[in-house]
Amino acid sequence: MIRYALSKNVTVVAASGNDGTRERYYPGALPGVIAVGAVDEAGDVTRFTSFGANIMVVAPGMNIYSSYARSTYAYASGTSQASPVVAGAVGLMKSYALQQGVRLKDHEIRYILKHTSDKVDRRLRNEQAGYGLINLADAFKLLTHMLN
């Protein structure tokens, strides 16, 4: 299913898992999926973020206020709260590019995320944070540059 989605230029985003180990969780660990870890309010990778999947980026995932069971709202924490932030960012970038007459490809989305995320240390890629904390402002600056 993931291969089919990718063949149709769908960018697939999934949570990395929440046990804080190298164990792989699916679909985040599948090839082609953008696996997302979580950071806390200070921007530090959470202790529960699993890193067995090849994490690409991290996003806010602590105390996220969202819809909940029985038509209510609640605070929740986890990589499942972080991955929709990245999925939403991908959707915004693809929508913006489409308004400019360009259909962004999955590899272009990956390029933008890789080169605009805020690094958590001096390395380009960190095992637990991937390429770093998603930075939507910088992503749109690079996207705008790419479209011009």
N, C-alpha and C positions, 0 to 999 in steps of 0.2 A: 504494500500500500504506500509506503514511504517513497519507494522508487517511482511509482506511478505519479504521486503528487509532485515529486521533483521534476519528472519528465514534462509535467504541465506547468512548470515554472512557479510552483507553490513553494514558499519558504516554510519549512516545518520547524516549529519551536516547541520545546518540551522541558519540563522540570528535570533536574539532575538526580533528585532523590534526597531523602532527609535523614540518613543515618550517620552522616559524617565520616564515612569510610570510602575505600576505593571500590566497593561493590558497585556493579553496574546495574542501573535501573532503566527499564525500557518504557516508553520509546526513546527517552533521552540518549541512550547509549547506541542507538542505531546509526549506521553511516548516513550522513547527509542531514541529520537532525541538529539544529542549534540547541545544545544543552545549556540550561541556565541555572546558575547557582544563586544563592541569596546573600544579601548583606544586611547588617543591622542599621540602626539609626545613625551610627557614627561612620558608616561606610566600610566597616570591617566584615570580612566573610564570616558568616555564621558558623558556629560549631557543628550544626546539624547538616550543612551542605555536603552532600555526597559528591565525590570527585572522581569516581570510577569512569563515568561517562566523560568524554572529552569536552569539558566545559568550554564554551566559547566566551561567554560574558556572564557577569553577575548583575543583579538588579535588586532594588529594595524588596525585602521579603519578611520583615519583622513588623508585627503589629499593624497589619494592613486591614483597613476597614472595608468590608465588602459584603456582598449579598450572602445570605446564609439560609439554612433550612426554614421552612414554614413562613416564607415571605418576610423574613427579618434580616437584620444586618448584625455583623459581629466582627471582632478583631481576630485575625488568624496569622500564623507565621509558618513559613515553609517555602520551598522552592516552587511549589505550586502557586504561591502568591507572587513570586518574582517573575516567572515565565510569562504571564500575561502582560507585564510591563514591556518586555522585549517584543512579544507578538504585536502589541499595539504600536510600538515604535516602527516595526517592520511595515505594518499596515499603513501608517502615516507616510512613511517614505515612499512606498509603492504608489499610494494615492497622489502624493505631490508630484512624483515623476510622471504619472499618467496624465495629470493636468497639463504638464509641459509636453505631452505627446510622446513620452518615452515609457516603455515597459521595462522596469528594472528586472534583471535576472538575479537568481539566487546568489550566484558568485559575486555580483556587485553589492548585494546586501551584506554578504559576509566580509567583503573588502571594507566597506564603510564601517561596520561594527568593529572589525579588527583594528582599523587605523584611527578610530575616534574615541574608543573607550579609555577611561582614565585608568592608567596602570596602578596596581597595588604595590609594586616594588620596582626595582630597576630593570627587571627582565621584561622582554616583549610579551612573554606568555608565562603565566603562573599556573601551577597544577590545580590549585583550588579556586582561582578566580578567572581562569582563562586569560583573555586579553584585557580584562578589567571591568570596571563599573561603567555600564552604558551611559553615554553622554549624548543625549538627544540634540542639544544645541550644536555641538561640534559635528554630529552626524549630518545635520541639515546644512551646515556650512560646507562640508565636503560634498554632499549630494548636489547642492546648488552649483558648486564649482564644476562637478562632473557633467552637469546638464548644460552648462554654458560653453 
